[in-house]
Structure formats: structure tokens, C-alpha cells
Amino acid sequence: MESGGEEVVVKKKRGRKPKPKNEEGQQQQVKAPKESKRSQQQHHQHQHQQHVNANAEDKYNRWKAVVPVLYDWLSNHNLLWPSLSCRWGPQLEQSPHKNRQRLYLSEQTDGSVPNTLVIATCDVVKPRVAAADHISQFNEEARSPFVKKYKTIIHPGEVNRIREMPQHSNIVATHTDSPNVLIWDVEAQPNRHAVLGATNSRPDLILTGHQDNAEFALAMCPTGPYVLSGGKDKSVVFWSIEDHITSAADSKSGGSINKQNTKSGEGNDKSADGPSVGPRGIYCGHDETVEDVAFCPFNAQEFCSVGDDSCLILWDARAGSGPAVKVEKAHDADLHCVDWNFHDVNLILTGSADNSVRMFDRRKLTSNGVGSAVHKFEGHSAAVLSVQWSPDKSSIFGSSAEDGLLNIWDYEKVGKTTERSGTTASSPAGLFFQHAGHRDKVVDFHWNSYDPWTMVSVSDDCDSNGGGGTLQIWRMSDLIYRPEEEVLSELEKFKSHVLTCAAAK
């Protein structure tokens, strides 16, 4: 399609066309077209897909064979429906061998049953507890015994993004295909049954301000009760949940989200019927959809955003509603994700449809939009969907992509060689571990702040095996990331122990 002599590219929506796993719906592909050319094209496409699937299966089997060597713990959880977001919540219990923790995920359905926000509990096995033979014997089609559904919220529309509030462990925000951000108190919300015809749960608070759908860009502030969002209206919108608490107190409702909405979650077809609050600020500077946003971890007034215009923009709310710094061409394609370093306020990561991750130093960016990445990380063969810094060490981060891989990087290793990793000798600079347990696009992942090397990741498996998704909780062996001297010393002790035991026999 052309307009004014230029090709108009129709962007593929990052949401999916979901199917449940094991659904008997694949017979619809058997219908033979009348045109022989079309039939030949479909035949070639089918052969190509079979070849891709065979390669993916071979790659997966090779990965599974080395699980006992590379992982300290791994749990595979089969999902009937795909999930587009997964997040760790607060730690609930501690015991000698495992800790119980909250886990947030979603179910994106085809409409035969409602879309849901799922609150689950996860038993996180402590380091060096799981037996190697146990973690490698998981059943891909089974549900993990470590993950149990605690509560279901019937969500008004699919859940594209989930973010938790650090200051209030029961509060989460969600994005759906609407202009609004929905706020949920997961403890106050009643447990619902996701059956056809069930009414939507009622949000505890609705954040308004976007003029068009805001589907993916969502962030919670680490230092205060603030929410950031971006959307198709090309704007970044900033809210304070305290504005609602203040207005609730003024109306003698007690100054609490729960007290303001005493009938929380009773069921309502219109999500907009809940209490709402408007924005503190709307920031304009992007020329296309805003795909992701992130707060500065040390200052709620500073934040950044990326979008389909290939721009990275830094904002300072104290300086007005225009960009503080705008990097016009941060990547060679749409930007999908951004994250700000927890430990070094100057470092920002971006991920793009050009298959790369780039790291920017804001000290090297100027107000006229000039700035180049400190380093470009190239280890994916498809669009990068998520990037996140490790909460444990300033130089480490993860990236997930449509190629089914979740890569773990250490920019301090750039220019250095390492033989102790879950990667090959020809690995890209900085890449020191590659999680290949998913067979399709890894749409989201999250580091565990209570156990920094434990990850949760989720893949949407609709393209590879007809539907559903896969949730994995995993932790690489500490022999991979610990200092080399420590590892060698421990292995030497282990060698001595084996020799002693052999001599005793």
C-alpha cells in the first residue's frame, strides 16, 4: 500500500492470536485453496515451518541435555493460554530449603473464556538444594508443583503488561488495549472463576489521561507511588497514586484505595466505572507510538521513553513537558524496551526490532540529540522484546527476544575472554549465559530481587506448537558467575574430596 509515493508499513501488533494448547482447532488449516499457485506457496511455507520447527526441536533437545551442568534449579510450568507478562511479587514465607513468593502472570485467551490477571505463589528452591537429576526430568506438558494459583482477577481485556508497586506489596498496575492504566489491590480483590459470561473484576483505581490506546509502556517508580505510561497517542503520562488518596481523604473516605472502592472487584462490564485519577503531567516529544518507559531509580522526576520513531528520550518533570534530551536515531528500527540501571544512574539500556541491545551513558548525550551508544550488544537473531538490569550487580543485564532466547550479559566482560559459561567460544562480546529453554518468543522475564540470580521468564508458544505458553523459573549455576579464583578453589576442594573418598574404598 502506498501513500504519497512512500511505502506504508503496517506494524505487527505485539499481542498474539491465542489458542489454548492441545486445542483441536488445527483442522481449519486443511482446507485446500482453489488456486494451484496459492497451494504451492502454502506447501513451501509449510515445509519451511517444518524445517524451522525441526531445528528448534534439535536445539531444545541439546539444551535440555546440559541442564544439570548449567543450572542450579529449573522449573517448567505449562500454560494453557499464553501470558504476555510475568513479575515477581513480595516474599511470603521462608523455610530452610525454599522460600514462598508471590508471582504475577496473565492468561490471554481467544474470547471463549475471560482474560485474567493471575496471582500465584511460587516455592523458590534455595541455591544448592535441588538435585541435578531432578531438575532435568521435568515434563514439558505438566504444570510445575512449585507454582500454584492463589487468586484470579477477571481482567477487562487482555493483560499486556504487569508492574508491581515497590512501596505497597499488594498493589499492581496493568496495561490492556485501552487508554487507561488499571490499578489493582490484589489482596482486596475477590477470587473469581474465569467462565464464559462472567463479568469483569472492578479495578481499585483507573488512571486516565491518554487520548489513544496505551498497550505496553508501563513503569512503577522505585522511590514513590508514581506511575508512568506511554501509548499510541505518542505521549508519556505521569500519575501519582497519592493524588487519589488525597482526594479520597477530602471526601472523608479514609485516604485508602480500598476504602474509596469498598465494593472492589464485585464485577462490572465497564472498567471505567471505578474511581479514577487524572495525570500530573503529559509529556510530548515522540513522533510514533511510545513502546516502553522507565523511571530513574534515584529520582521520580526523571524518566526515559522509547518508541517506534527509533528515539530514546530523557525527561525531567522539573524542566517542563518537553524532552530534556532526545536521541533521534538510537537504533536502526523501532525500539521495544528500555531500562535504567539500579546502581549506576548514568547507564540506560534499549532493545530494538533491529535485533540488538544498546547501552547509553547519559553523560555522553547532548541536548541537540547527538549521542551514540557506549556499546552495541548483538546476540539475538530476532527483535528484542525486553531488557532488564540485574538488581545484584551494575554491569549485568538480561535481554529476551523473538528468537526464543534469554541472554545474560556482563558489559565488564566486553573485550575479555571466558571459558566458563553457558555459551560457545564464538559468543558475542559480553554474553556469558544463554537460556534456551523456551521454544518460541520470550515475551517477558524478571529478575528476583530477593534471590537476584533466580529468574522467571515466559514464552508465547502460539507460533511453534499451536497455542499456550511456557513459564520457567530458573537459576544458573553459581560456578558460572562467581569470581574465577573462588570457583577454582572450590573445584580443587571437590577434587580432593573425591580422591579422599576413592582412597577410603
C-alpha positions, 0 to 999 in steps of 0.5 A, a space after each residue: 500500500 502506498 501513500 504519497 509515493 512512500 511505502 506504508 508499513 503496517 506494524 505487527 501488533 505485539 499481542 498474539 492470536 491465542 489458542 489454548 494448547 492441545 486445542 483441536 482447532 488445527 483442522 481449519 488449516 486443511 482446507 485446500 485453496 482453489 488456486 494451484 499457485 496459492 497451494 504451492 506457496 502454502 506447501 513451501 511455507 509449510 515445509 519451511 515451518 517444518 524445517 524451522 520447527 525441526 531445528 528448534 526441536 534439535 536445539 531444545 533437545 541439546 539444551 535440555 541435555 546440559 541442564 544439570 551442568 548449567 543450572 542450579 534449579 529449573 522449573 517448567 510450568 505449562 500454560 494453557 493460554 499464553 501470558 504476555 507478562 510475568 513479575 515477581 511479587 513480595 516474599 511470603 514465607 521462608 523455610 530452610 530449603 525454599 522460600 514462598 513468593 508471590 508471582 504475577 502472570 496473565 492468561 490471554 485467551 481467544 474470547 471463549 473464556 475471560 482474560 485474567 490477571 493471575 496471582 500465584 505463589 511460587 516455592 523458590 528452591 534455595 541455591 544448592 538444594 535441588 538435585 541435578 537429576 531432578 531438575 532435568 526430568 521435568 515434563 514439558 506438558 505438566 504444570 510445575 508443583 512449585 507454582 500454584 494459583 492463589 487468586 484470579 482477577 477477571 481482567 477487562 481485556 487482555 493483560 499486556 503488561 504487569 508492574 508491581 508497586 515497590 512501596 505497597 506489596 499488594 498493589 499492581 498496575 496493568 496495561 490492556 488495549 485501552 487508554 487507561 492504566 488499571 490499578 489493582 489491590 490484589 489482596 482486596 480483590 475477590 477470587 473469581 472463576 474465569 467462565 464464559 459470561 462472567 463479568 469483569 473484576 472492578 479495578 481499585 483505581 483507573 488512571 486516565 489521561 491518554 487520548 489513544 490506546 496505551 498497550 505496553 509502556 508501563 513503569 512503577 517508580 522505585 522511590 514513590 507511588 508514581 506511575 508512568 505510561 506511554 501509548 499510541 497517542 505518542 505521549 508519556 503520562 505521569 500519575 501519582 497514586 497519592 493524588 487519589 488518596 488525597 482526594 479520597 481523604 477530602 471526601 472523608 473516605 479514609 485516604 485508602 484505595 480500598 476504602 474509596 472502592 469498598 465494593 472492589 472487584 464485585 464485577 462490572 462490564 465497564 472498567 471505567 466505572 471505578 474511581 479514577 485519577 487524572 495525570 500530573 503531567 503529559 509529556 510530548 516529544 515522540 513522533 510514533 507510538 511510545 513502546 516502553 518507559 522507565 523511571 530513574 531509580 534515584 529520582 521520580 522526576 526523571 524518566 526515559 521513553 522509547 518508541 517506534 520513531 527509533 528515539 530514546 528520550 530523557 525527561 525531567 518533570 522539573 524542566 517542563 513537558 518537553 524532552 530534556 534530551 532526545 536521541 533521534 536515531 538510537 537504533 536502526 528500527 523501532 525500539 521495544 524496551 528500555 531500562 535504567 540501571 539500579 546502581 549506576 544512574 548514568 547507564 540506560 539500556 534499549 532493545 530494538 526490532 533491529 535485533 540488538 541491545 544498546 547501552 547509553 551513558 547519559 553523560 555522553 548525550 547532548 541536548 541537540 540529540 547527538 549521542 551514540 551508544 557506549 556499546 552495541 550488544 548483538 546476540 539475538 537473531 530476532 527483535 528484542 522484546 525486553 531488557 532488564 538490569 540485574 538488581 545484584 550487580 551494575 554491569 549485568 543485564 538480561 535481554 529476551 527476544 523473538 528468537 526464543 532466547 534469554 541472554 545474560 550479559 556482563 558489559 565488564 566482560 566486553 573485550 575479555 575472554 571466558 571459558 566458563 559459561 553457558 555459551 560457545 567460544 564464538 559468543 558475542 562480546 559480553 554474553 556469558 549465559 544463554 537460556 534456551 529453554 523456551 521454544 518460541 518468543 520470550 515475551 517477558 522475564 524478571 529478575 528476583 530481587 530477593 534471590 537476584 540470580 533466580 529468574 522467571 521468564 515466559 514464552 508465547 508458544 502460539 507460533 511453534 506448537 499451536 497455542 499456550 505458553 511456557 513459564 520457567 523459573 530458573 537459576 544458573 549455576 553459581 560456578 558460572 558467575 562467581 569470581 574465577 579464583 573462588 570457583 577454582 578453589 572450590 573445584 580443587 576442594 571437590 577434587 580432593 574430596 573425591 580422591 579422599 573418598 576413592 582412597 577410603 574404598 
